[in-house]
């Protein structure tokens, strides 16, 4: 089990001991602080091992909200949870407005407390990457996000001729074009198909299917997601034509083994995957023409009964030890 630190801040020793006993069962190393100043000092000296801080609201000196706000300034990656027996609507609203990740009341039920800490940590780590459905399943199963090997399907999307497009329009108009007519609709499609939004790289989008959760049909959901993206972009381009604009996209999809988890520093972390499967998907995306969806051989064998394809000849992919057949997805069988 991967051990991470959780700090409890409360001026009552009995509460500190009670929380320590409950949360140690979750696999945390518990750090105790008797007041806000002590807690802030511990975080300043921490090397990034503290994942969560639970602080009582009403304490002498700095109150819990002031303590958690300052801790957030020092390390915004820490999940901050408010614990109070003075649960007024005003204090709850104040905590939410300050960006606090969770709000608990005393007296607390032990099982509920453990479940809520898991829930708030999962949301903190993954709310920018995965759909609400995946978050709910992870919370239900009580899983922790630790690096692991997984079989995944990677989808890359990129705009064809983006540099030429960017030179012709003003920055504000380009921003609106990308955010409203490209990133937003395509990111939504990834979430609708229970994929994980890995990152935006310039005008590229990288999505992962099969991590942090696998549904057994990850390759199918990736390909169906890509087909839907092509359909949606055709609709969008029909509207953009009146403005003399068009967003042409190419897509690459590959399936294989990868290392998946949250990686990075205390300054910036992200949920991502590493492996040759990522490189292959990226290479296929670069080779794809406008409106093309190129998939590798392993992906094809997983979804061949669902789609119509044509085999395409491509140049040797540099850096790939094993040659793979490549297929262009024409569409789903039910639509053709």
C-alpha positions in Angstrom: 0.0 0.0 0.0 1.3 3.5 -0.9 1.4 5.6 2.2 0.5 9.3 2.1 0.2 11.8 4.9 -3.0 13.3 6.3 -2.8 16.1 8.9 -5.5 16.7 11.5 -5.7 20.3 13.0 -7.8 20.7 16.1 -7.3 22.3 19.5 -9.0 19.4 21.3 -6.7 16.5 21.9 -9.6 14.1 22.1 -10.8 15.0 18.6 -7.3 14.7 17.2 -6.8 11.2 18.7 -10.3 10.1 17.5 -9.6 11.2 13.9 -6.2 9.6 14.0 -7.6 6.3 15.0 -10.4 6.4 12.3 -8.2 7.5 9.4 -5.2 5.3 10.1 -7.4 2.4 8.9 -7.5 4.0 5.5 -3.7 3.6 5.2 -2.7 7.2 6.0 0.2 8.3 8.1 -1.4 10.8 10.4 0.2 14.1 11.4 -1.4 16.1 14.3 -1.4 19.8 14.9 -3.0 21.6 17.8 -3.5 25.0 16.1 -3.4 26.8 12.8 0.0 28.3 13.1 1.6 24.9 13.9 -0.2 23.3 10.9 1.0 26.0 8.5 4.5 25.6 9.8 4.4 21.8 9.1 3.1 22.3 5.6 5.9 24.9 4.8 8.5 22.3 5.8 6.7 19.4 4.0 8.3 17.8 1.0 4.9 17.2 -0.7 3.9 14.1 1.2 0.8 15.7 2.8 -2.2 14.9 0.6 -5.0 16.1 2.9 -5.6 18.5 5.8 -8.7 18.3 8.0 -9.0 21.4 10.2 -11.6 22.3 12.9 -13.3 25.6 12.1 -13.4 27.1 15.6 -9.9 27.3 17.1 -8.1 30.0 19.2 -5.8 32.2 17.1 -6.2 31.4 13.4 -9.6 29.8 12.8 -9.9 26.8 10.5 -10.8 28.7 7.4 -7.9 31.1 7.7 -5.6 28.0 8.3 -6.8 26.2 5.2 -6.7 29.2 3.0 -3.1 29.8 3.9 -2.3 26.1 3.4 -3.8 26.3 -0.1 -1.5 29.2 -0.9 1.5 27.2 0.2 0.5 24.0 -1.7 -2.7 24.1 -3.8 -2.4 20.4 -4.4 -3.5 19.6 -0.8 -7.1 18.5 -0.3 -8.5 20.8 2.4 -11.5 19.7 4.5 -13.3 21.8 7.1 -14.6 20.0 10.2 -16.9 21.9 12.6 -19.7 21.5 15.1 -20.9 25.0 14.2 -22.4 24.1 10.9 -24.1 27.3 9.8 -25.0 28.1 6.3 -22.8 31.2 6.4 -19.7 29.2 7.4 -20.4 26.6 4.7 -20.8 29.2 2.0 -17.7 31.0 3.2 -15.7 27.8 3.0 -16.9 26.9 -0.5 -16.2 30.5 -1.7 -12.6 30.1 -0.3 -12.1 27.0 -2.5 -12.2 24.5 0.4 -12.6 21.0 -1.0 -14.9 19.5 1.6 -17.1 20.3 4.6 -17.8 17.9 7.5 -19.8 18.3 10.7 -19.3 17.1 14.3 -20.3 14.7 15.7 -19.2 12.5 12.8 -19.9 8.9 11.9 -16.6 7.0 11.4 -17.6 5.2 8.2 -19.1 8.4 6.7 -15.9 10.4 7.6 -13.7 7.8 5.8 -16.0 7.8 2.8 -16.1 11.6 2.6 -12.3 11.9 2.8 -12.0 9.4 -0.1 -14.6 11.3 -2.0 -13.0 14.8 -1.6 -9.6 13.5 -2.5 -10.8 11.8 -5.6 -12.7 14.9 -6.8 -9.6 17.0 -6.1 -7.4 14.8 -8.2 -9.7 13.9 -11.0 -12.5 16.4 -11.6 -10.5 18.0 -14.4 -9.7 14.8 -16.2 -12.6 12.4 -16.0 -16.4 12.3 -16.3 -18.8 12.4 -13.4 -19.7 8.8 -14.0 -16.1 7.6 -13.5 -15.8 9.8 -10.3 -18.9 8.2 -8.9 -17.7 4.6 -9.6 -14.3 5.3 -8.1 -15.9 6.8 -5.0 -18.3 3.8 -4.7 -15.4 1.4 -4.9 -13.2 3.4 -2.6 -10.2 3.1 -4.9 -7.0 5.2 -4.5 -5.3 6.6 -7.5 -1.8 5.0 -7.5 0.5 4.3 -10.5 -0.3 1.0 -12.1 0.1 -0.9 -15.4 -3.0 -1.0 -17.5 -4.1 -1.9 -21.0 -5.5 1.3 -22.5 -6.6 2.8 -25.8 -5.2 6.3 -26.6 -7.0 8.8 -28.8 -5.2 11.9 -30.2 -7.0 14.7 -32.1 -5.3 17.5 -33.9 -6.4 20.4 -36.2 -5.0 20.2 -39.8 -3.5 23.4 -40.9 -3.7 25.1 -37.6 -0.7 27.4 -38.1 -2.1 28.8 -41.3 -5.4 29.3 -39.7 -3.9 31.1 -36.7 -2.1 33.6 -38.9 -5.3 34.7 -40.6 -7.4 35.7 -37.5 -7.0 37.8 -34.4 -6.0 36.2 -31.1 -9.4 36.9 -29.5 -11.3 35.3 -32.4 -8.9 32.3 -32.4 -9.5 31.8 -28.7 -13.2 31.8 -29.2 -12.9 29.4 -32.2 -10.9 26.9 -30.2 -12.7 27.0 -26.9 -16.3 27.1 -28.1 -16.1 25.1 -31.4 -13.3 22.6 -30.7 -12.2 22.0 -27.2 -15.6 22.2 -25.5 -17.6 19.9 -27.8 -14.8 17.3 -28.2 -14.0 17.2 -24.5 -17.7 16.6 -23.8 -17.7 13.7 -26.2 -14.7 12.1 -24.4 -16.6 12.4 -21.1 -19.9 11.1 -22.6 -18.0 7.9 -23.7 -16.4 7.6 -20.2 -13.0 8.5 -21.4 -10.3 10.4 -19.4 -9.2 13.8 -20.7 -5.5 13.5 -20.4 -4.4 16.9 -21.7 -4.5 19.7 -24.3 -1.2 20.2 -26.1 -1.5 23.3 -28.1 -4.4 22.5 -30.5 -4.1 18.7 -29.8 -6.3 16.7 -27.4 -5.2 13.4 -25.8 -7.8 11.1 -24.3 -7.3 7.8 -22.5 -9.8 4.9 -22.4 -9.2 2.1 -19.9 -7.6 4.1 -17.0 -8.3 4.9 -14.2 -11.2 2.5 -14.9 -11.6 -0.2 -17.6 -15.0 -1.2 -18.8 -13.8 -4.1 -21.0 -14.8 -2.2 -24.2 -12.3 0.6 -24.0 -11.2 0.4 -27.6 -14.8 0.4 -28.8 -15.6 3.5 -26.8 -12.5 5.3 -28.1 -13.3 4.6 -31.7 -17.0 5.5 -31.3 -15.9 8.7 -29.6 -13.8 9.5 -32.6 -16.6 8.8 -35.0 -18.9 11.0 -33.0 -16.3 13.8 -33.0 -16.1 13.6 -36.8 -19.9 13.9 -37.0 -20.0 16.8 -34.6 -17.2 18.7 -36.3 -19.0 18.3 -39.7 -22.1 20.0 -38.1 -19.9 22.8 -36.6 -18.1 23.4 -39.8 -21.5 23.8 -41.5 -22.2 26.7 -39.2 -18.6 28.1 -39.5 -18.8 28.2 -43.3 -20.8 31.4 -43.1 -17.7 32.9 -41.4 -15.4 31.5 -44.0 -13.9 29.2 -41.4 -13.4 25.5 -41.0 -11.8 23.2 -38.4 -10.4 20.1 -40.1 -9.3 17.4 -37.7 -7.2 14.2 -38.0 -7.3 11.4 -35.3 -5.0 8.5 -34.3 -5.9 5.6 -32.0 -3.8 2.8 -30.6 -4.3 0.1 -28.0 -1.6 -1.4 -25.7 0.0 -1.5 -22.3 0.9 1.7 -20.4 1.8 3.0 -17.0 -1.1 5.1 -15.6 -1.2 7.4 -12.6 -0.7 10.9 -11.2 2.7 12.2 -12.0 4.5 15.5 -11.5 5.8 17.9 -8.8 4.3 19.8 -5.9 3.8 22.7 -8.4 2.0 20.7 -11.0 0.6 17.2 -11.2 -1.5 15.5 -13.8 -3.2 12.1 -14.4 -1.5 10.7 -17.5 -0.1 7.5 -19.1 3.3 6.5 -20.4 4.3 3.9 -22.9 4.8 3.1 -26.6 1.0 3.0 -27.1 1.0 6.8 -26.5 3.7 7.3 -29.1 2.0 5.2 -31.7 -1.3 7.0 -31.3 0.5 10.3 -31.7 2.3 9.1 -34.8 -1.0 7.9 -36.3 -2.6 11.2 -35.6 0.2 13.0 -37.5 -0.3 10.7 -40.5 -4.0 11.1 -40.6 -5.5 13.5 -43.2 -8.5 15.7 -42.6 -11.5 13.7 -41.3 -9.4 10.5 -41.1 -9.4 8.2 -38.1 -6.3 5.9 -38.2 -6.2 3.0 -35.9 -3.6 0.4 -35.1 -3.9 -3.4 -35.6 -4.6 -4.2 -32.0 -7.4 -1.6 -31.9 -8.9 -3.0 -35.1 -9.1 -6.5 -33.8 -11.0 -5.3 -30.8 -13.6 -3.4 -32.8 -13.7 -5.0 -36.2 -17.3 -6.2 -35.9 -18.5 -2.6 -35.1 -16.9 -0.5 -37.8 -16.1 -0.5 -41.5 -12.4 0.1 -42.3 -10.0 0.2 -45.1 -6.3 -0.8 -44.8 -3.9 2.0 -45.6 -0.3 2.0 -46.4 1.9 4.3 -44.3 5.6 5.1 -44.1 7.6 3.1 -41.5 7.0 4.6 -38.1 10.3 5.6 -36.7 11.0 4.3 -33.2 8.4 1.5 -33.4 10.1 -1.9 -33.1 7.1 -3.9 -34.1 5.3 -3.1 -37.4 1.6 -2.6 -37.2 -1.1 -2.7 -39.9 -3.0 0.6 -40.0 -6.7 1.0 -40.8 -8.8 4.0 -41.7 -12.2 4.0 -40.0 -14.9 4.7 -42.5 -17.8 4.7 -40.0 -19.8 2.4 -37.7 -21.6 -0.6 -39.3 -24.9 0.5 -38.0 -24.6 3.9 -39.9 -23.3 2.6 -43.2 
